[in-house]
């Protein structure tokens, strides 16, 4: 500090030396020069120490600073140096899950005359939110180092056993022999780093961060998971007299119904149903057993009659008010339509003794004597209340029967419901509570598995009994593709529909199904069982012709067409609309006075779908129902006589190689085909036309693969965590499933989720995990997508996400491999070697040419050896991912934080400038690739050899632009001190052409991106632990260099991750309650409804995560903008500095 002596013009320098702030040893010295002032301060300090006899007998904790070291005395008399203090604190925080420590630095000021002058700096170190140690110094750096030592001394004294364990930890692990990455930064960069950390450390955004780590010094108490339960109606307890009165009334109503002439035909129809003939068998088995399995064939009436048989039995015994039945259905349309059908059969309105409860809509029945139809998801969440408070009142106390219909549809929620209901019923048995009867119903399920699964609920331990009921259906004549093709090909002229035989997709399909007798179908073994996936496009024109054919050959009866999803439905319907371009047997299929087209798809509002059950507007109209598999079971559509079946279904599949959860077009099982055929014979003899050959039918499995064995378990784990099932961990739930997945898959999924931040150290779902559930991506790529969106790099990150989930579009024929590799390398960015960024550059150029001319775009693909189908798939996935971000409210949050948003805009696009302010930052793109690649990183060991966390020696694949043959030529490329590479996959090649001299197989890395150390540490590494030399990332990759800068990076990463969790928490709080559209609109124009091929629109799940209670304040939004802008500036600055560093 510089000043002047009083009444003199000479300047004076004052030096302050904070020897130990806690003991009050702060010395000062004045002089005409800085050197003279420092000597005076040192002399003053020595005198203070001598006065207190601290020279020969220093107290524990007194800090000693030499010319080249900084150290502190411990309780046992030994000395701890600064590097050891940092290592110990890091070890302590990791051991007890406190997260990285925070450091708060403030300037100390004192009065000097009339002025307040700086007297140094004070640093406070916080662990788990509590200040543990402090340090003082003449600079921020000194104060921070003092705080490290003071904190370490206090922790050693309080937790000496932990310190002894730390000393026993091996400091040179086997993988630590990896040669370190050297991290060099300028003083300017280090200052910017510290400034950004200080700014964000003191922000409201960071202060409001979700607490995902332990609080110091309390024990590690696990917070209960966030639970969601749908509140049951208020319980109104009736007295015995009131029950008797209500039961008498119900008996009178039933007796009146039995003699009412207005419903005589309905009664007669019900009595003729096969299930009514077996009512006695049903009642006896249900009465004598806790669980009953009802195997009832199509047309038996099980869905509508079994619940009525049970209720009427109670009514006839004058106990009607004590009977309350819940019936689960896999889909909303089934729950609603069945409730309406049952109410109508009973001569009532929905809401009397029969009601329903589905997502966003419910008409509950009156309490005490009722039947409630609901979706599996709704009931699953209601059951949670019974598990949360087992000693208190549960809505199950008033339930007498639970009917699970269509249990063969083994989606994840059905399997989870089976687990929970088995646990709840067993618990009620143990506590002596009234028994709730469980009835499982299906037409096609194998009963043995379910019998054994519920055997332990039987007092005798015997398998659950089975009631077998035959169906009442009319004969259905089945025709396969060869039958239909032979007849139509010979009789239909080109002008009336024969044009379809010239369509490529029809020719290819006919050739594969008939000529090749089904051919070879891709077996997708991504799950635990291989499944048949068909990439060949459906013959849409032929399906349209088959529809026209059955209509032209008959006078009445409706046509039900099973198609996989929305896109297929839309294409077939568009052929109907243009009868001039696509003539089909001269039928005016676009005339609504003759033909009504109905769409049954979950994206269509329920009230629009219900129109298919309404009477015709006038006689003579025939209906064409284009449906997914939602019309396969439970739902009976009046007067359907003809079924045309594609034999396909959209199923969720997880491909671990592509890191993509997607909807694929898969073949159904033969049991599903039989169910679909049965839809044609419900009212009179019908006809079934399969768009598959008999040879294909013979190849199919009986049942589809259960969902739990074909989807990414990471998403299943998040789903279970979101449900918050009381008293059961994820492992317990999945192990208790009727067909449990492999335990190693469960563990791996949970570790992956924890690594990326979707689960906290308690293994509870974080705000990031709750948002990731809404993205149809592998969690790592989903996280990259979210980060890119919030870092204002939206359009490139959507494209990168699509690129990383697809195969490489660059084609390399064997005879042109050298030329193909050169073309790919020409698209490599000048400053970053990256395979994904090569594709990104080529994709953007192709997109630009598409907007000009399709012919130019096609020439571009041919010239650059790019696959058109893959490029189109990337484009489609990119668009769909943007829609997913919109649905998850990500786009709204981004728009809230920008001043560039136009006041009025008709439509938001992913290319809008406000979403892409940092789209041109190449270092940011590299950092985002690091997010998606974690934990797949490699470090260069030699000219061609690399090392990963698991492989001592591996190589970059020759096709990669990061291989040595390309990097040698790239003289102008930016090469950091030590190369770190992100990669998407590893492959082993045992061919002699590529194997080493020993003939052993070699491991190659594919889809690589070269990273700088900063991008890797901030965005790629999961955790970093202090070592004597610097940091060790993810327990294998050492980084050395500027220790203070590395320390700042470790702390700023912690702050950045915490702030991102707060942002995701704010995203969840913005989610508005969904509503069902009731306004008019067309379901066929592609605008009102759309299908994301990556999102299962037929999924009837409720959102399992309730919105967070804390929304983002405007200040937090602004602070987040400062954080992301600061991080991007650091990335750009670091790249710029090292581009010019020798």
Secondary structure by P-SEA (a helix, b strand, c coil): cccccccccbbbbbbbbcccccccbbbbbbcccaaaaaaaaaaaaaaaaaaaccccccccccccccccbbbbbccccccccaaaaaaaaaaaaaaacccbbbbbbbbbbbbcccbbbbcbbbbbbbccccccbbbbcccaaaaaaaaaaaaaaaaaaacaaaaaaaaaccccccccccbbbbbbbcaaaaaaaaaaaaaaaacccccccccccccccccccccccccccccccccccccaaaaaaaaaaaaaaaaaaaacccaaaaaaaaaacccccaaaaaaaaaaaccbbbbbccccccccccaaaaaaaaaaaacccccbbbbbbbccaaaaaaaaaaaaaaacccccccccccccccccccccccbbbbbcaaaaaaaacccccccccccccccccbbbbcccccccaaaaaaaaaaaaaaaaaaaacccbbbbbbbbccccaaaaaaaacccccccccbbbbbbbbbccbbbbbcaaaaaaaaaacccccccccccccaaaaaaaaaccccccccccccccccbbbbbbccccaaaaaaaaaaaaaaaccbbbbbbbbccaaaaaaaaaaaacccccccccccccccccbbbbbbccccccccccccccccccccbbbbbbcccccccccccccccccccccccbbbbbcccccccccccccccaaaaaaaaacccccccbbbbbcccaaaaaacccccccccccccaaaaaaaaaaaccccccaaaaaaaccccccaaaaaaaaaaaaaaccccccccccaaaaaaccccccaaaaaaaaaaaaacccaaaaaaaaaaaccccccccccaaaaaaaaaaaacccccccaaaaaaaaaaaaaaaaaccaaaaaaaaaaacccaaaaaaaaaaaaaaaaaaaaaaaaaaaaaaccccccccccccccccccccccccaaaaaaaaaaaaccbbbbbccccbbbccccccccccccccccaaaaaaccccccccbbbbbbcbbbbbcccccccccccbbbbbcbbbbbcaaaaaaccccccccccccccccccccccccaaaaaaaaaaaaaaaaaaaaaaaaaaaacccbbbbccccccccccccccccccccccccccccccccccccaaaaaaaaaaaaaaaaaaaaaaaaaaacc
